[in-house]
Each structure stands twice: as structure tokens, then as C-alpha cells.
Amino acid sequence: MLLQLSKYGPEHKRDFHPILGKYRHKSSKKQPGKDEIIAYSAKTIRKMEQGDAQIHQAWLSIDNYSAKVDRLIRIDKDSNLGSYSYIPAFLRNTKHIRKPLIMEGVLNTIILSKIQGIKVDQFQIQRKDETLTYDVAEYEEELLSDLERIEKILKNEIKISPNYTRNCRVCEWRKHCKQIAEERLDLTLISGIGKRIRKQLIDQNIDDVPSLSQATEDTFVLENVSQADKEYFLLQAQSLMDKKERIRGKTTLPEKKYELFVDLEGSSHHDFVWIIGCLVRVNGKHYYKHFLAETPKKEKEMMSSFLNYIKSLENDYVLYHWSLAEPQYFTNLTKKYNLSQIELNGILENSVDLFPIFKEKIILPIYTYTLKEVAKWLGFEWFEPLVDGATSIVLFDNWYLHNDRKSLDRAITYNDDDCKALMIVKDYVSKVLT
């Protein structure tokens, strides 16, 4: 049930692509409807009654529950089928067995127990070189409690709010969940508060942002949370409520002839960096330049050109970026192509990551501290109104796979705007912290 919701999203949004902002082509693999599941389950039961040694891709359904399992394995244990019965088995070639799969196994045993008229107390997870057998007793009470809660949610007896975290950015529920979280001023709107911390706060009668904003540090306890984080949560809640910034101390920034505001974009599908965007400010004027690799074969040439440009600045520069990605990219590319370690060392020594400065010193009335959210609060608007950085990946793929030059130009424009946004953020930091 929850798998269906998380995988397919709200019904009216299922075919709407969250990044491209348009309706996608429908997949040929449709989720079966209720009648189809009943028919598939009946087919499985017929095979069970025949006593097949193994039943592959078995559907199980009874009452309000249905599930699909890779295999049903026949064992010698009496049931209403005869002198045998079945246990569920999953085929997974994965190193780590995660909790959702285990709970799926328990759900299958519950359904099988009702179908066979006996207690099914185990299930298997079959990997390439081994078969793991799990005892249902360890997890059954938890799952039954979850199923009871789901029933109450479906009957509208329990109101729930989504956990709105940074992982939601590419989820098809994202806008839907964010809207609910904002309407309810859910605690997970505060950066750093997830499911675990929210539960601790709710248990202490702090159930939304307004109630947290009115609390004090001595009125609640958070396990495994530092005092600094606790203070941050309070200030962030207060900022969200009164829409005012909070400044927590001062800092210094380097003074160099050249200020470089750098943003890199990579193609995760094709495993290479395709652009190093750089907004250069010198003597009060700025201009954008970029180093481009239109194909993976040009990646080395792109990085070499950038290092040569850095060398021409004679170490009289500071390179601003947002998050740890840029230094890591530079390091990886230099090692990958055995390029100048001297210039790389200069880049790393002259780099300033503005993100941790913000997290430590500045609190804004925003939900997430992405470059886009921070710059938007400061009044910056992207010329290319894309959803987020993931969109530029899609645009570059349109160029790389389909030779769509307009898509490449749009992606470059978006990178240009990212660099400008970084400059706006740096100037704000200089204004309020130095």
C-alpha cells in the first residue's frame, strides 16, 4: 500500500515529470488494478492447490491486503492445502538487506497464513551465494501496528504530515508534500529536523513550527543532538515565524584581485563533468566565462584549459563555491588526467565554501539552504526559470543524446545564473558578517 503511494505519487500527478514540468509518456508497465490482482491471486492459489514445488512471481491477496513475491517455496508442513504449505522467498543480489524488504516479507507471511489456515513463521531472502531465513516473530508486532495505523489513516481517523527533507527534491510527491507541510507548519520544514527528531519533539508536545518557536532550550530534550543544533532549531523556527533573518557572529573573507564564482555541472548518466562555469569579478566589473566538454573525450581538455586560466591569475584570486562538490570535482579530474597538482593545490587553498558559513552564521526564513533558495530570498531571479540543478542534467542529455543545441544553450544559461546567484550570496555575506 505505502509502496504504491511512494512509487507512483498522487493519482493526478503520476504522469507528471517533476523536473521537466510536463507529462511523460506512460510506461507500458502499468500497476495492476484491483480486479487484475484478484485474478492473479486466484491463479496463484490454483498453483498452490496443485502442489507446485515453486511458484514464480506469485500474487497474494486477501481482505484488504495484496502483495507480490518472487517465489513461493513448498515445504513439508500441514495446511488446508494438504500435507504441505508455502513460505515466501525474495531474490535479491544485494549486499545489505534493508528493513522495508524485511517488512515486505512479514506482510507476505501474514497473507499466506490466512490463505493456508496455518501460522507461516518464516520467509527467505535468496542471494547469489546464500539463502537467508528470517523469523517473523521478531518483526510481526511492528508490522501489525503499522497496518492498523494505515487503516486509521485511510479512514481519516489519523492526520499525518509528510517528512519534508532534502531527499524530496526528486520525488514525485514533492510539491504535494511540501504544500501539506507548509499548511501545517510541519517541523520537518526546518533544515536538519527529520522523522526521528520530529517524533522526539511531538512526544514533548512540540508538534509544529509555531510551538517550537515559542519553546526555550530548557523546555525540551533531544537525544543525540548537540546543543548548537538545538539552538539552531529554535532560531530557525523563530525566523520562519517572524520572517526575519538571524545573524550569529562575524567572519572574514579573503581580499584578492580576482573573485571567481564557480559552479560545475556533471552528467551522472555518462559519468563526466561537462561544464566549469565561472563568473569573474575584477575591479568592480564582472563577466561570465565557461569551460565546456561537449563529450566525455573533451573533459581533459576542459579541465586543462581551466587550470591554465587559474595559472594566469598568478594566485591573486579567491574561488567561491557552494558545498563540497566543486573541490572534489577538481581533485578527481586532476587525478583522473594526471594534471598539474600545483594548480590544484592553489585552487584548494584559495577556495571558500559559502554554505557552511551560512549554516553557522546566518539563519533565513527559508526551508532549505540550497543556493537557489538562499539567492531567491535575497531577491535574485534566474533568467532561465528551471526547477533546479537536476533540470540542467536533463537539458544536457538532450544535447548529448539528441544533438539539441537549444537545450545545451539553456543549460549554459542556467549555469551562468548559478554563478551570478553565488556572487549575490557572497556580497550578502560580506555585508552582514564582515
Helices and strands as residue ranges (DSSP letters): H 2-8, G 11-13, H 34-50, E 54-62, E 65-75, E 85-91, H 99-116, E 122-126, E 131-135, H 137-154, G 166-170, H 174-184, G 187-189, H 195-203, H 209-213, G 217-219, H 227-242, E 246-247, E 258-267, E 272-282, E 285-292, G 296-298, H 299-312, E 317-321, H 325-336, H 341-349, E 351-353, H 354-361, E 362-363, H 371-377, H 389-402, H 405-433
